[in-house]
Amino acid sequence: MRRAPAPAAHATERLSGSVERVTFHSEETGFCVLRVKVKGHADLVAVIGSAASINPGEYVECLGVWHNDRTHGLQFKTTQLQVVPPSSLEGIEKYRGSGMVKGIGPHFAGVLVRAFGEDVFTVIENAPERLLELPGIGKKRMEKVTSAWAEQQGIREIMVFLQSHGVGTGRAVRIYKTYGDEAIVKVTENPYRLALDIHGIGFKTADVIAGRLGVSPDSPLRAQAGVRHVLQEFASDGHCAASWERLVEESGTLLEIPVPVLEEAIRTEVVQENLVQEEIEGRPCLFLAALQRAEVGVAVSLSRALQGQPPWGVIGADQAIPWVEGKTGMTLSASQKEAVKLALASKVVVITGGPGVGKTTLVNSILRILRAKGVRVTLCAPTGRAAKRLSESTGLEAKTIHRLLEFDPKTFGFKRGRDLSLETDLLVVDETSMVDVVLMNRLLAALPDGAGLMLVGDVDQLPSVGPGAVLADIIGSGVVPTVRLTEIFRQAATSRIVVNAHRINRGEMPRNAEGAELSDFYFVPARTPEEILARLIRVVTERIPERFGLHPVRDVQILTPMNRGGLGARSLNAELQKLLNDKGEPKVSRFGTTFAPGDKVIQTVNDYDKEVFNGDIGRIAAVDLEEGTLQVDFDGRSVEYEFGELDEVSLAYATSIHKSQGSEYPAVVIPLAMQHYTLLERNLLYTAVTRGKKLVTIIGEPKALAMAVKTRTSNRRLTRLAARIAGGSPEASSLPASD
């Protein structure tokens, strides 16, 4: 065939053909670069345009102009690009095998096309039972294919709807799964519900759609959604409430609408019981209703738990302590003996302290004494890794809090609560600093009236990722008996990690390793962010594996103060993925990230159906392009994700320090630069250092390390929990504790 002459530049033309290859497609903007087979052109035509979704094999009809690009050559730039279902057998096979429809990969696509030819779409939509004629196709596979096809049609409609309103389409799958066939109707009725209901869609995206749908900038609907969003932003920073003035100020900055309209919106939200107004230290403040109920519930449950005598009665500590020392072969220190006495005499007790101070020995001694008296003990922790460590240290079964409370996917709630309490005499919660106010409310609601409660954790660590400062507030209330261990034991004092963690916690600079002998703590100075990055890569990929025999992916965890920037988690992950897992195949790209077998990933939201939670780290075991699924191994448990769910996970060669709470790693590497100055605080650095078991390496600017050690201006989270606990929370009497 002769090459067709290049058309005249800038003349508007129509072009149509089948998509052979999708060179690039942005799920957020719709921008795409396609290679299209066009009749009359020997070579594939480069088509530049915008489409909600596009796949090989689909047929495009375009309106646009030709443009001769200096770098890329002749291109067809579209002003209008319409996707239509493919009509040729070749196109149908490519489209069906593109991974667009779950359950139909390249192999099965070929089988379908050979069996039904150009009628394949009609068969799936109108006569799906004919699929049973094919070898290896059972009823289950048939139902999977037909439901996936129907779902895909719905998703495509949402994509087109979103793009027509100037919004990216990457969350279309999640919108469809949330709202089903009513998605477009529901979004049109109230676009702001997207920000509330759909993970990954923020207020600004919903606001764009609302504006396109004609919602006035100063409408009550927008004002109410805006103030609720701002309060949720405060909650994502850990606060349970915001002052009235601050809420109005931040909402005004976001929405650019008059103060009287905002104040009326707040009053309306209070009347509708979406927000609750209370005073904190004399200032009028506003809570999201769910967080206020959670605080009240925690206070009510603690008040209930503190009443009455311990279920184990009176135990003579003077006899019990020598007995347990004989059983364990360990001599308790004076402070530990006092702690045992307090714990045995208290129905509710808090045990707190840093690393190496004997928390584990103390807890084991108490449990051994109580179990000898026939006390039923239940152990739990916020994360799978923390529960596993608790189980290993006590020799008893420990569960995650979510698993202990028995999540029910049908009701999307916990089976265990006030109406079905836990069957136990003593509930032990480890890593309590990680537990936010909502989860603590659920847990304490399930505590039987007569049972004891032991809360164990390090109050000097960062507070929970979720809202509240529960452990600090419980201690701060002055109502709950509290043991604070401070003495570092001789064995732990040989660890520079332990010694330096306590130095940092006291506001003293850590001591660096000296001499040629291997140490477990190093500070590697660097002058610039670029130098930090270069040294970090060398330490992770060469020095630690060579000198300590630790695996760079499995054993080493980079903990960084920030997500953004050159030393942020996102940038470091992209860099380390190339160095440590570039050959992983097959690859799948979703939501701006490429995933492959061997990659380390972190769960970024709680997914109760999958039983994986914010902060859980795993490794990708397999990517199945045929089925459109990816398998992640979380500590020996395999969890499946559909490609449309991959916004729930991120690469985890590097994570933020906040995400590392409750976890321990063989080796931790911490980059510190002055570009992180807004986050350089003592409890952040202390938390990062205490995550390392065998090795901690800080690579950074000396000035940044000094700032982190000295700065303790951490904004106290705005909560009212301590006051509620201290005051007995009388306002809570009419509220259900399980809310």
DADA-V867929 format. One line per field, one symbol per residue. ss: DSSP state (H for helix, E for strand, - for the rest). phi: phi as a letter, one per 40 degrees, with the letter a starting at -180 (. if undefined). psi: psi as a letter, one per 20 degrees, with the letter a starting at -180 (. if undefined). A space follows every 50 residues. Layout:
# DADA-V867929
ss=???
phi=???
psi=???
This chain:
# DADA-V867929
ss=------------EEEEEEEEEEEEE-----EEEEEEEE------EEEEEE --------EEEEEEEEEEE---EEEEEEEEEEEE----HHHHHHHH---- -----HHHHHHHHHHHHHHHHHHHHH-HHHHHH-----HHHHHHHHHHHH HHHHHHHHHHHHHH-------HHHHHHHHHHHHHHHHHH---HHHHH--- --HHHHHHHHHH-------HHHHHHHHHHHHHHHHH----EEEHHHHHHH HHHHH---HHHHHHHHHHHHH---EEEEEE--EEEEEEHHHHHHHHHHHH HHHHHH----------HHHHHHHHHHHH-----HHHHHHHHHHHH--EEE EEE-----HHHHHHHHHHHHHH----EEEEE--HHHHHHHHHHH---EEE HHHH--EE----EE-----------EEEEE-HHH--HHHHHHHHH----- -EEEEEE------------HHHHHHH----EEEEE------HHH-HHHHH HHHHH---------------EEEEE---HHHHHHHHHHHHHHHHHHHH-- -----EEEEE--------HHHHHHHHHHHHH-----EEEE--EEEE---E EEE---E----E----EEEEEEEE----EEEEEE--EEEEEEHHHHHHEE E--EEE-HHH----EEEEEEEE-HHHHHH--HHHHHHHH--EEEEEEEEE -HHHHHHHHH----------HHHHHHH--HHH-------
phi=.ccccccccgccbbbaicccaccaaccccgdabbbbcbdgbcccccbbaa adaaadgcbbbbbibcaccdcbgcbbcccabbcbdcbcdcccccccccgc bdgbcdccdccccccbfccdcccccbbccccccccgbbcccccccccccc ccccccccdcccccbgbcbcbdccccccbgccdccccccacccdcccbdg bccccccccdcccgccdbcddcccccccccccccccchccabcdcccccc cccccfbcddccccccccccccgcbbbacbfgbcbbbcdcccccdccccc cccccccgcdccgcbcccccccccccccgbcccdccccccdccccbcbab bbiccgbgccdccccccccccccgccbbbaacbccccccccccbgbcbbc dccccfcbcccfacccaccbcccababbbcfcdcccccccccccccccdc ccbbbbibcccdcdccchbccccccccgccdbbbcbcccdcccccccccc cccdccgbcccccbgcccbbabbbcacbdccdcccccccccbcccccbgc ccccbbbcbbcbccgcbcdccccccccccbacccacbbbafgbbbadgcc bbcbbcbcccfbbdhcbabccabbcccgbbbbcbfgbcbcbcdcbcccbb cbdbbccdccdgbbbdbbbbcbbcccdcbcbdcccdcccccccbabbbba cdcccccccccbcdccccbbcdcccccgfcccdcccccc
psi=pqpqqprqqjpprqpqrqohpogqpohghipqoqopoppiphqqpoppbp qgqpqphqpqpqpaqqpnphgibpqooqipoppqqqhqggggggghjijh ppinagghggggghgicijgggghghlhiihiiqpjoahghghggghhgg ghggghgggggghikkqqjhjgghgghgibijghgghggnhihghhhopi orhhghhgggghjjpqhkqhgggghghhgghhgghijiqirqqgghgggh hggghlqqghgghhgghghghjkhqpprpolipprpqpghhghggggggg gggghiqaqqijbppohhhhghghhhhijppqrghhghggggghiphpqp oqraqjjkggggghgghggghhjjppppqrrhrgghhgggghhijqpprq gghhinpohgilaqhpbhhnrqnqhppporlhhiprhghhggghhjpqhi qrpopproiirqrqgrqrmgghhgghhjhppppopippqgghiiphgggh ghgghikqpqprqqaiqprjpqooqqhrhhhggghggggghfgggghikq phghhpppoqhrhrrhjrggghggghghhikhjpqqqppqkjqpqqpiqp qppiqpnhgilqqoippapphqpohgikrppponlipppppqhijiiiqr qkhprqhhiipiqqqgpppoppqiijhiinqghggggghiipghppopoa phhhgggghhplkpppporjgghgghjjlhiihippii.
